[in-house]
Every structure is written in structure tokens, then in C-alpha cells.
Amino acid sequence: MEATIASDSNGNNWSGGNKKPLDASYGKLMMWFFILSDALTFSGFLAAYGLMRFKFIDSWPIADDVFTHFPFLHGVDAPMFYVALMTFVLIFSSVTMVLAVDAGHQMKKSKVTFYMLLTIIGGIIFLGSQAWEWKQFIQGSYGAMQLKDGKIIQFVNASGHQVTLESFSKPLNSERVQHTKSNGIWYVKEASLPPFTVNEVIEGFKAHPELTIRTEQINPETKEKIIIPRKDAMAYLAEGKAIVKGANLAVNEYGNTLFADFFFFITGFHGFHVFSGILINIIIFFNVIIGTYERRGSYEMVEKVGLYWHFVDLVWVFVFTFFYLV
């Protein structure tokens, strides 16, 4: 069986270098291929997230109850405000990238340099904000109790607002110490001990009659977590297994473990893309400064990295919509 080789009207074999399919250069076409494959990857992640959320829709954590932090406003309830600010910064960086590409078409080196610098700064701000959000998510805010069946219960006051474990837990004398390699068996260590024990939380709860608990379950009418009456709360506390503070891949104070798993994986994967985009932008930025593309007579490299940056921004719009808003 003979291979078929494409040729032009003059009978010359196509080498792939002198043609422009879809009127795009080879480099730009390859960037589009990469973006398409990456878009399919993110689509798979978001589809998996949507499937799991639909499966556990009656107990999925509510984003407004989880992402309530804002820098320098400790204790202020600001649901989704910081995530919205992060999103605005990233979208604005996409605008400055458009302006950089347009300036490149006009061969205006100074403007390309300026707008690319703004794009890099916007990306760094977004990435730093995402790191700060991860830190708050991992540390946790209020704390919760894990039951023997693996479910999470949170503590709320008479008005239904969640309260911290520190505000009511009653310290008890305990000789329990963290299991480390120096004092443990077989040189094995364990994770850091929680700030309170189950008994300390239960005793503190008994001393505060204004408190009650709420479960993972969501009331379909109010779209809020179901609050258990005080008289029935002790039956839940009797099933307490461990105190949970913050979130990790095994358990989290916000509810369903899969929520934290998807949060770390999807936002982390996107953050890696932003980090890669920043590095590439910095390289292109310095090439612009030393006049590399000016000598070539084309700023196409700025346009190609711009395609990648717009893709990263567009992906975040979908992540923000599906993970935080819906």
C-alpha cells in the first residue's frame, strides 16, 4: 500500500512550512491545537464536578458559606466578594493583553511593553489571591465535628449564624500528645492534633444553651443547611468521632469531602496554567524590551501568547460560574 503525499498545482510536495491553513501561521495553528486539547481536559474536569455535585446535591456545601473571607477584614462576612475581585483582575488582564496585541500590530514597542507589564502584574495578583484563598480554605474558619458515619455537623447560634469552636469549647485536662517519630511506635508520625477534643466541644456545647447544630443536608425550600433543634442536638453529638478544622483531601469542615477534592484539583490545575502563562509572558516581555520582535518585523509571538492567556481567562469564567455561582 503506497502512501499518498499532498502536492500543489505545480506538482510540488507540501512541506508544511510555506502554506497557511485557515490563513494562520504554523505556530499560531499549533497554539490553537493545544488550546483545543486543553479545553477538552478542563471540560472533563468540570463535567466530573457537575456529575458529583448533582449526585450529592442535597448535601453539597454552599459556596456563600465557605468563601466568606476578605483580606484585612477579619471577622467580616463577605461571601464571594474576594472571588469576584479575583475574577475582575484576571478579566482586566485579558483586556491589557488585547491592547498589547493591537499595539504589536501597529509596531509600537513602548505600548506593547507597557500593556504586557500590566498583564503580568494582573496575573501575579490573581495567582497570589488564589494562594491566599487556598490558605484560608485549608486553615478553616469555624471548625466542625465529624460523626461516625463520616458526615459533618456545624455549630450555630440562636440566629442561625455559624460560631467558632473556640467561642464555646470547654478545655479539659488531657494527657493526649501528638504521635511523632521520636515518641511513637515504628517511627511513624501522625497529623497535627485538632485544637479541641470531641469531649471538650460537647461539654462546651452543654454550657451554652443558645447554641445548636446544623447538618450537611440542605432544605430544598430555603436552600440552606437544615438546623437541628437544641433538644435533638445531643443525639448527634453522641455520635461524634473527631473535630475537623479546615480542609484537606481526606476531610473538611465544610461538608462533603469531594467538594474539597474538586476545589484543590480544578482551581490548582487552573492556577498552574496561570503560573505558566505568567512565565511565558515574562519571557516575551523581555524579548520585547530588547527589540527581538522589532527586528523580526512582527509581534506574532505576543499574539500567540495572547491566545493562551485569553484561554486561561475564559476557563476561569467557567470555573467561577460552575464552582462558585451555580
Residue pairs with C-beta under 8 A, 6 or more apart in sequence:
5 13
5 14
6 13
6 14
7 13
7 14
8 14
16 26
17 26
21 29
22 29
24 32
25 300
27 300
27 301
27 304
28 300
28 303
28 304
28 307
31 304
31 307
31 308
32 307
34 308
35 307
35 308
35 311
38 273
38 311
39 311
39 315
42 269
42 270
42 315
42 318
42 319
45 265
45 266
45 269
46 266
46 318
46 319
46 322
48 262
49 262
49 266
49 322
49 323
50 322
52 258
52 262
53 60
56 256
56 258
57 218
58 217
58 218
58 220
59 151
59 216
59 217
59 218
59 255
59 256
60 218
60 255
60 256
60 259
61 216
61 254
61 255
61 256
61 259
62 218
62 223
62 224
62 225
63 79
63 80
63 323
63 324
63 325
64 79
64 80
65 79
65 162
65 225
65 254
66 137
66 254
67 79
67 80
67 82
67 83
67 133
67 137
67 324
68 77
68 78
68 79
68 141
69 78
69 82
69 133
69 136
69 141
70 76
70 78
70 81
70 82
71 82
71 132
80 324
82 129
82 133
83 133
83 320
83 324
85 129
86 126
86 129
86 130
86 133
87 316
87 317
87 320
89 122
89 125
89 126
89 129
90 122
90 123
90 126
90 274
90 312
90 313
90 316
91 313
91 317
92 122
93 118
93 119
93 121
93 122
93 123
93 126
93 309
93 313
94 309
94 310
94 313
96 115
96 116
96 118
96 119
96 122
97 115
97 116
97 119
97 306
97 309
97 310
98 306
98 310
99 111
99 115
100 111
100 112
100 115
100 116
100 119
100 302
100 306
101 299
101 302
101 303
101 306
103 111
103 112
103 115
103 299
104 112
104 293
104 299
104 300
104 302
104 303
105 299
107 294
107 297
107 299
109 288
109 291
109 294
112 288
112 299
112 302
113 285
113 288
113 289
116 281
116 284
116 285
116 288
116 302
117 285
119 281
119 309
120 278
120 281
120 282
120 285
123 274
123 277
123 278
123 281
123 309
124 278
126 274
127 271
127 274
127 275
127 278
130 267
130 271
130 274
131 271
134 264
134 267
134 268
137 246
137 247
137 260
137 263
138 246
138 247
138 248
139 245
139 246
140 244
140 245
140 246
140 247
140 252
140 253
141 164
141 253
142 154
142 155
142 162
142 163
142 164
142 165
142 253
143 164
143 165
143 166
143 194
143 195
143 196
143 243
143 244
143 245
143 253
144 152
144 153
144 154
144 155
144 243
144 244
144 253
144 254
145 152
145 153
145 155
145 198
145 201
145 237
145 240
145 241
145 242
145 243
145 244
146 152
146 240
146 241
146 242
146 243
146 244
146 251
147 153
147 236
147 239
147 240
147 241
148 239
148 240
148 241
149 239
150 257
151 215
151 216
152 215
152 216
152 244
152 251
152 252
152 253
152 254
152 255
153 213
153 214
153 215
153 216
153 228
153 236
153 237
154 162
154 213
154 214
154 225
154 253
155 162
155 163
155 165
155 168
155 205
155 211
155 212
155 213
155 214
156 162
156 163
156 211
156 212
156 213
156 214
156 227
157 163
157 210
157 211
158 210
158 211
158 212
160 214
160 224
160 227
162 214
163 211
165 195
165 196
165 201
165 204
165 243
165 245
166 195
168 204
168 205
168 207
168 208
168 211
169 196
169 200
169 201
169 203
169 204
170 200
170 203
170 204
170 207
171 196
171 200
172 197
172 199
172 200
172 203
174 197
176 193
176 197
177 183
177 193
178 189
178 190
178 192
178 193
179 188
179 189
179 190
180 189
180 190
181 187
181 188
181 189
184 190
194 242
194 243
194 244
194 245
195 243
195 245
196 243
197 243
198 240
198 241
198 242
198 243
201 237
201 240
201 243
202 237
202 240
205 211
205 233
205 237
209 230
211 230
212 227
212 228
212 229
212 230
212 233
213 227
213 228
213 233
213 236
213 237
214 225
214 226
214 227
214 228
215 225
215 226
215 228
215 236
216 225
216 255
216 256
217 225
217 226
218 224
218 225
218 226
219 225
219 226
228 236
242 251
244 251
244 252
244 253
245 253
246 252
246 253
247 253
247 254
247 260
247 263
248 260
249 257
249 260
249 261
249 264
250 257
251 257
252 259
252 260
254 260
262 323
263 323
266 319
266 323
267 319
267 323
270 312
270 315
270 316
270 319
273 312
273 315
274 312
277 305
277 308
277 309
277 312
280 305
280 308
281 305
281 309
284 301
284 302
284 305
287 293
287 301
288 299
288 302
293 299
293 300
293 301
293 302
